[in-house]
Amino acid sequence: MDSLKEKLLSEALQKVLDMTVTDDFLLDTIGDYVVSDVMGFGTTVDEKITGLEGFKKLLEDQREQSREIAIRFNTSLIHQRIFANENAAYFSHDFIITIKTESDENVLPLRFSTVFEYLDQNWKLVHWHGSQAVDSERDTWHRNELVKKNEALQKLVDEKTADLIQKNAELKQAILTLKETQTQLLQQEKLASLGQLTAGIAHEIKNPLNFVNNFSELSQDFIDEIAEELEKLQDSSEKENIQELLEDVKSNLGKIRHHGSRADSIVKSMLMHSRGGSGTVEPTDLNALIKEYSNLAFHGMRASPNPINVEIHLDLDENLGLITLNAEDFSRVVLNLIKNAFDAMRDKISMVGSNYKAKLEIRTKNLTNRVLVVVEDNGPGVPEDIRDKLLMPFFTTKKGTEGTGLGLSITHDIIKSHLGTLEIESTVGVFTRFTIELPINKT
């Protein structure tokens, strides 16, 4: 046989051995070294292969079976024969397969016979046969031992699979817990910063406000004393003018005191709002809370750089009674929902112009065993593709740094802590409705 033909035979033999024992051999290329009608027998009773696709399927099955198992192959040529016309060749190899487990090593001796034919200037595999040496003449294929080893290997695989499934479940739970903890920490950090800022501003306002309220009250007392002294003087037109002026001053001081007291109430609400969850769960007049904080939100919006005109309608069920809840926390719910509504309606005004009339409606209703709170605006609405994201931490539809993305997320958490639910309904261009249901725990 000439050297080129011998080299091609050696290469074809090596490729067949490689595709049999290695996992990285490209199975799509085996047709270059195997005839389409190849036939062969494996080491088990069901391994009878006819055709190239059957041979390829056998190799794929072997790879799948050996996955995650440490297998080592050693091959040695024990016999070869080149036929007289030098167009056919026969080879026989010993395969020593070592299968390593956690406890020991199992050695499986095999014999692999191959027949090649020289076709179209190439050597190709036309027949193969795998056999196994056994100690007993009554078990030619060593089937009983293979069954036992397969059972042992399957048991090992099942144990490893169960262990991996358990560890994977534990890892998923750990990741979920970590994400929840990170979210809570971020929210608490943000709330702490906002709370400190609000508390600082409120304290600074409260000091001069105390002077206004105290001195207006003191001045009213002075006016009363002056009026008493005037009564001792003779009647005259000058006296009447002074008395009228004093009454006007007294009336003005009363208005100053009234609005100063209202401002003091707002500051107290700001301080309570900034404490961040230090409040207690107690019977609360939910209607009164909604009235106070809707008013606080409205005046805060009117004092902002971009105030808008909003018609606010309160439809509060008089039969609601006292509801057991954390008033400090739930005040955030009211403020956040109303503030979001104001922001949305402001955006709609900029889009459609002054013909649009902004309206906000807040309703409560006693549903026997639960209470319903509805906050609805006629703003631009929320597109369906982002509606599910509204309650996610740090998701915001506001531009730039206008929003933190925490308002609705915190609102949702507070409602859940009260064992309540929050539903969002919206039609783009028409309305957005937030519906809260809380269990009623009256005392």
C-alpha positions as MATLAB code, in Angstrom:
seq = 'MDSLKEKLLSEALQKVLDMTVTDDFLLDTIGDYVVSDVMGFGTTVDEKITGLEGFKKLLEDQREQSREIAIRFNTSLIHQRIFANENAAYFSHDFIITIKTESDENVLPLRFSTVFEYLDQNWKLVHWHGSQAVDSERDTWHRNELVKKNEALQKLVDEKTADLIQKNAELKQAILTLKETQTQLLQQEKLASLGQLTAGIAHEIKNPLNFVNNFSELSQDFIDEIAEELEKLQDSSEKENIQELLEDVKSNLGKIRHHGSRADSIVKSMLMHSRGGSGTVEPTDLNALIKEYSNLAFHGMRASPNPINVEIHLDLDENLGLITLNAEDFSRVVLNLIKNAFDAMRDKISMVGSNYKAKLEIRTKNLTNRVLVVVEDNGPGVPEDIRDKLLMPFFTTKKGTEGTGLGLSITHDIIKSHLGTLEIESTVGVFTRFTIELPINKT';
ca = [
       0.000    0.000    0.000;
       1.400    3.366   -0.939;
       2.189    5.869    1.785;
      -0.643    8.318    0.983;
      -3.274    5.573    1.090;
      -1.824    4.253    4.323;
      -1.863    7.738    5.836;
      -5.539    8.203    4.867;
      -6.386    4.848    6.490;
      -4.566    5.810    9.692;
      -6.424    9.147    9.808;
      -9.826    7.498    9.215;
      -9.169    4.964   11.977;
      -8.153    7.689   14.412;
     -11.272    9.755   13.588;
     -13.543    6.763   14.286;
     -11.800    6.166   17.632;
     -12.078    9.871   18.508;
     -15.764   10.095   17.700;
     -16.347    7.059   19.914;
     -14.489    8.143   23.063;
     -14.423   11.985   23.022;
     -17.231   14.437   23.755;
     -15.981   17.305   21.595;
     -15.971   15.516   18.247;
     -18.339   17.226   15.793;
     -20.943   14.575   15.038;
     -22.169   16.460   11.974;
     -18.888   15.504   10.234;
     -18.989   11.727   10.803;
     -20.270   11.189    7.264;
     -16.753   12.018    6.076;
     -15.476    8.801    7.720;
     -18.545    6.520    7.895;
     -20.612    5.115    5.014;
     -24.324    5.906    4.950;
     -25.352    2.234    5.327;
     -22.905    1.386    8.096;
     -23.888   -1.541   10.323;
     -22.702   -2.494   13.774;
     -23.376   -4.136   17.108;
     -22.711   -2.654   20.527;
     -21.961   -4.236   23.873;
     -25.620   -4.453   24.945;
     -28.410   -6.496   23.385;
     -30.276   -3.423   22.089;
     -27.281   -1.818   20.365;
     -27.867   -2.987   16.798;
     -27.273   -0.078   14.472;
     -27.968    0.240   10.779;
     -27.320    3.468    8.913;
     -25.403    6.657    9.536;
     -28.187    8.365   11.543;
     -28.467    5.357   13.847;
     -24.720    5.442   14.458;
     -24.899    9.174   15.186;
     -27.823    8.629   17.591;
     -25.827    5.957   19.440;
     -22.930    8.374   19.936;
     -25.319   11.105   21.169;
     -26.912    8.698   23.653;
     -23.488    7.658   24.953;
     -22.552   11.296   25.522;
     -25.805   11.973   27.371;
     -25.342    8.900   29.581;
     -21.775    9.861   30.475;
     -22.607   13.463   31.370;
     -21.511   14.471   34.906;
     -19.714   11.113   35.289;
     -15.895   10.891   35.318;
     -14.963    8.415   32.557;
     -11.467    7.661   31.262;
     -10.672    5.632   28.083;
      -7.437    3.775   27.269;
      -7.183    2.109   23.830;
      -4.632   -0.307   22.432;
      -4.438   -2.001   19.033;
      -4.358   -5.806   19.331;
      -4.829   -6.902   15.705;
      -5.033   -5.501   12.189;
      -5.302   -6.902    8.702;
      -5.112   -5.322    5.254;
      -6.837   -7.426    2.647;
      -5.053   -8.532   -0.551;
      -6.493   -5.886   -2.865;
      -5.625   -3.184   -0.313;
      -9.168   -1.749   -0.530;
     -10.371   -3.182    2.798;
      -8.894   -3.256    6.302;
      -9.783   -4.767    9.687;
      -8.739   -3.529   13.152;
      -9.328   -4.786   16.661;
      -8.728   -2.635   19.767;
      -8.958   -3.200   23.484;
     -10.826   -0.454   25.359;
     -10.225   -0.093   29.103;
     -12.985    2.190   30.459;
     -12.526    3.520   33.990;
     -15.618    4.972   35.665;
     -14.790    6.947   38.801;
     -17.341    7.494   41.563;
     -17.049    9.133   44.971;
     -16.207    5.848   46.670;
     -14.254    3.778   44.127;
     -13.307    3.122   40.520;
     -15.025    0.607   38.213;
     -13.076   -0.845   35.282;
     -14.954   -2.079   32.219;
     -12.903   -3.961   29.544;
     -14.304   -3.828   25.993;
     -13.163   -5.005   22.589;
     -13.877   -2.818   19.561;
     -13.601   -4.249   16.018;
     -13.854   -2.074   12.890;
     -13.886   -2.740    9.139;
     -12.923   -0.017    6.636;
     -13.370    0.113    2.864;
     -11.536    2.319    0.381;
     -14.231    4.234   -1.532;
     -13.843    7.259   -3.808;
     -10.261    7.918   -2.710;
     -11.235    7.792    0.999;
     -11.325    5.167    3.738;
     -14.695    4.833    5.458;
     -16.075    2.680    8.277;
     -18.516    0.067    6.940;
     -18.910   -2.220    9.977;
     -18.146   -2.182   13.685;
     -18.642   -4.505   16.615;
     -18.256   -3.960   20.331;
     -17.967   -6.859   22.747;
     -17.200   -7.375   26.425;
     -14.958   -9.951   28.077;
     -16.721  -11.896   30.815;
     -15.689  -14.443   33.430;
     -18.723  -16.715   33.000;
     -19.677  -18.676   29.926;
     -23.322  -18.408   30.992;
     -23.317  -14.567   30.631;
     -21.632  -13.901   27.323;
     -22.406  -10.172   27.291;
     -21.840   -9.625   31.000;
     -25.383   -8.302   31.108;
     -26.043   -8.935   34.803;
     -22.974   -7.008   35.856;
     -23.855   -4.130   33.544;
     -27.354   -3.989   34.975;
     -25.975   -3.802   38.522;
     -23.472   -1.110   37.583;
     -26.102    0.835   35.690;
     -28.353    0.668   38.731;
     -25.528    1.864   40.964;
     -24.688    4.672   38.548;
     -28.347    5.655   38.234;
     -28.662    5.765   42.014;
     -25.617    8.002   42.181;
     -27.006   10.271   39.469;
     -30.376   10.453   41.245;
     -28.707   11.377   44.528;
     -26.605   14.062   42.848;
     -29.648   15.382   40.991;
     -31.719   15.561   44.184;
     -28.865   17.334   45.955;
     -28.509   19.837   43.105;
     -32.265   20.481   43.061;
     -32.263   21.149   46.800;
     -29.232   23.425   46.608;
     -30.741   25.263   43.647;
     -33.977   25.854   45.591;
     -31.983   27.103   48.598;
     -29.962   29.407   46.357;
     -33.104   30.846   44.746;
     -34.607   31.504   48.176;
     -31.381   33.139   49.371;
     -31.308   35.397   46.287;
     -34.963   36.325   46.809;
     -34.339   37.133   50.475;
     -31.283   39.198   49.554;
     -33.240   41.204   46.970;
     -36.040   41.864   49.446;
     -33.536   42.950   52.083;
     -31.752   45.252   49.623;
     -35.072   46.815   48.634;
     -36.040   47.407   52.257;
     -32.652   48.909   53.074;
     -32.804   51.257   50.093;
     -36.308   52.381   51.028;
     -35.362   52.906   54.663;
     -32.251   54.856   53.658;
     -34.253   57.090   51.344;
     -37.009   57.604   53.881;
     -34.493   58.419   56.607;
     -32.900   61.149   54.466;
     -36.258   62.617   53.437;
     -37.540   62.399   56.995;
     -34.516   64.242   58.413;
     -34.867   66.978   55.796;
     -38.606   67.395   56.438;
     -38.144   67.399   60.202;
     -35.376   69.996   59.996;
     -37.422   72.349   57.828;
     -40.534   71.886   59.992;
     -38.605   72.682   63.180;
     -37.148   75.818   61.607;
     -40.647   76.975   60.586;
     -42.173   76.124   63.945;
     -39.968   78.478   65.966;
     -40.949   81.762   64.214;
     -44.514   80.453   63.913;
     -44.695   80.129   67.698;
     -43.684   83.796   68.002;
     -46.413   84.825   65.523;
     -49.106   82.879   67.380;
     -47.950   83.928   70.858;
     -47.581   87.636   70.040;
     -50.898   87.770   68.162;
     -52.603   86.358   71.251;
     -50.704   88.784   73.494;
     -51.580   91.709   71.226;
     -55.263   90.810   71.418;
     -54.993   91.021   75.205;
     -53.373   94.464   74.864;
     -56.213   95.582   72.605;
     -58.729   94.508   75.253;
     -56.841   96.451   77.910;
     -56.692   99.567   75.694;
     -60.445   99.242   75.059;
     -61.062   99.122   78.811;
     -58.992  102.270   79.327;
     -60.815  104.054   76.477;
     -64.110  103.407   78.211;
     -62.924  105.672   81.026;
     -62.567  108.632   78.625;
     -65.341  110.962   77.610;
     -67.228  110.135   74.474;
     -66.002  111.901   71.367;
     -65.588  111.320   67.653;
     -61.876  110.669   68.169;
     -62.676  108.043   70.790;
     -65.067  106.295   68.394;
     -62.461  106.335   65.622;
     -59.872  104.815   67.941;
     -62.324  102.119   69.059;
     -63.166  101.230   65.458;
     -59.487  101.028   64.560;
     -58.811   98.850   67.590;
     -61.666   96.515   66.568;
     -60.132   96.246   63.070;
     -56.724   95.514   64.556;
     -58.269   92.953   66.905;
     -60.065   91.308   63.961;
     -56.827   91.184   61.969;
     -55.006   89.671   64.924;
     -57.755   87.028   65.152;
     -57.204   86.116   61.510;
     -53.441   85.991   62.053;
     -53.941   83.702   65.036;
     -56.409   81.478   63.120;
     -54.125   80.999   60.125;
     -51.097   80.719   62.384;
     -52.812   77.865   64.203;
     -53.609   76.238   60.876;
     -49.962   76.596   59.823;
     -48.918   75.101   63.161;
     -51.207   72.119   62.495;
     -49.585   71.628   59.069;
     -46.100   71.757   60.587;
     -47.104   69.197   63.205;
     -48.385   66.959   60.424;
     -45.069   67.358   58.587;
     -43.177   66.372   61.720;
     -45.405   63.346   62.269;
     -44.987   62.391   58.610;
     -41.195   62.570   58.881;
     -40.878   60.138   61.795;
     -41.012   57.084   59.519;
     -43.033   54.346   61.141;
     -42.706   55.267   64.812;
     -46.483   55.598   65.130;
     -48.731   53.066   66.800;
     -51.739   51.134   65.549;
     -54.818   52.606   67.166;
     -58.472   53.466   66.386;
     -58.379   56.313   63.874;
     -60.945   58.574   62.252;
     -59.994   57.700   58.662;
     -62.310   60.351   57.182;
     -60.704   63.071   59.316;
     -57.234   61.837   58.356;
     -58.145   62.004   54.655;
     -59.578   65.516   55.051;
     -56.475   66.779   56.854;
     -53.865   65.269   54.549;
     -55.699   66.017   51.321;
     -55.793   69.623   52.474;
     -52.090   69.467   53.389;
     -51.255   67.989   49.964;
     -53.314   70.640   48.188;
     -51.660   73.557   49.996;
     -48.245   71.986   49.435;
     -48.978   71.772   45.702;
     -50.258   75.363   45.601;
     -47.041   76.522   47.277;
     -44.892   74.682   44.704;
     -43.231   76.422   41.720;
     -45.875   74.992   39.341;
     -49.280   75.190   41.058;
     -52.441   74.120   39.233;
     -56.148   74.570   39.832;
     -57.766   71.341   40.977;
     -61.359   70.654   41.918;
     -61.259   68.266   44.876;
     -64.398   66.331   45.779;
     -64.582   64.308   49.015;
     -67.304   61.656   49.210;
     -66.684   60.170   52.660;
     -69.000   57.589   54.218;
     -70.289   59.003   57.518;
     -70.894   55.478   58.827;
     -67.217   54.600   58.637;
     -66.464   55.064   62.323;
     -63.023   54.516   63.823;
     -60.668   52.186   61.926;
     -57.689   50.529   63.630;
     -54.550   51.511   61.702;
     -51.189   53.269   61.928;
     -52.210   56.859   61.267;
     -48.661   58.083   60.662;
     -48.015   55.415   58.031;
     -51.399   55.719   56.361;
     -51.007   59.475   56.090;
     -48.147   58.721   53.676;
     -50.536   56.652   51.568;
     -52.942   59.590   51.260;
     -50.179   62.104   50.544;
     -48.413   59.903   47.974;
     -51.565   59.074   46.001;
     -52.782   62.680   45.953;
     -49.354   64.062   45.060;
     -49.070   61.581   42.167;
     -52.513   62.653   40.957;
     -51.496   66.342   41.061;
     -48.303   65.619   39.110;
     -50.204   63.622   36.485;
     -52.877   66.286   36.040;
     -50.187   68.966   35.744;
     -48.668   66.961   32.880;
     -52.070   66.720   31.173;
     -52.551   70.494   31.405;
     -49.223   70.992   29.610;
     -50.347   68.521   26.911;
     -53.958   69.574   26.214;
     -54.023   73.187   27.397;
     -56.182   75.265   29.721;
     -59.500   73.856   28.483;
     -58.822   70.797   30.632;
     -60.299   71.021   34.143;
     -58.371   68.962   36.688;
     -60.556   66.980   39.083;
     -59.676   64.734   42.012;
     -62.195   62.590   43.857;
     -61.594   60.711   47.109;
     -64.232   58.280   48.318;
     -64.617   56.032   51.369;
     -67.254   53.379   51.916;
     -68.100   50.941   54.686;
     -68.370   47.430   53.181;
     -69.368   45.731   56.471;
     -66.162   43.763   57.074;
     -63.789   46.012   55.182;
     -63.390   49.638   54.200;
     -62.973   50.962   50.667;
     -60.801   54.002   49.853;
     -60.771   55.266   46.251;
     -58.509   58.027   44.883;
     -59.425   58.898   41.290;
     -58.182   61.647   38.968;
     -59.056   62.637   35.403;
     -55.405   62.941   34.373;
     -53.563   61.407   31.407;
     -53.957   57.810   32.613;
     -51.332   55.060   32.779;
     -50.403   52.953   29.704;
     -51.046   49.240   30.206;
     -47.431   48.256   29.435;
     -46.109   50.107   32.500;
     -49.072   49.651   34.859;
     -47.574   46.536   36.462;
     -44.290   48.373   37.073;
     -45.808   51.282   39.044;
     -45.445   49.503   42.389;
     -41.801   48.486   41.789;
     -39.190   50.332   43.906;
     -37.460   53.215   42.071;
     -39.639   52.912   38.954;
     -40.844   56.387   37.989;
     -42.519   57.966   34.991;
     -41.201   61.407   35.910;
     -38.416   62.987   33.940;
     -34.858   63.410   35.158;
     -34.590   63.756   38.928;
     -38.198   64.887   39.501;
     -39.188   61.582   41.128;
     -37.497   58.973   43.322;
     -39.752   56.105   42.258;
     -40.407   55.262   45.924;
     -43.842   56.813   46.503;
     -46.112   54.092   45.166;
     -43.780   51.305   46.272;
     -43.872   52.573   49.862;
     -47.629   53.122   49.569;
     -48.079   49.497   48.507;
     -45.883   48.217   51.359;
     -47.825   50.246   53.941;
     -51.161   48.929   52.641;
     -49.844   45.343   52.718;
     -48.652   45.874   56.307;
     -52.287   46.728   57.128;
     -53.340   43.424   55.457;
     -54.982   45.442   52.692;
     -54.887   45.431   48.891;
     -54.165   48.079   46.261;
     -55.628   47.877   42.749;
     -54.891   50.203   39.810;
     -57.365   50.911   37.012;
     -56.715   53.367   34.204;
     -57.741   54.413   30.715;
     -55.182   56.455   28.820;
     -56.384   60.041   28.406;
     -59.408   59.548   30.686;
     -58.710   58.569   34.306;
     -56.589   56.716   36.854;
     -58.186   55.054   39.874;
     -56.385   53.654   42.933;
     -58.631   51.381   45.006;
     -57.625   50.400   48.542;
     -59.400   47.776   50.596;
     -58.584   47.443   54.296;
     -59.971   45.007   56.844;
     -62.103   46.668   59.484;
     -60.946   46.157   63.071;
     -63.202   48.423   65.056;
     -62.909   48.927   68.771;
];
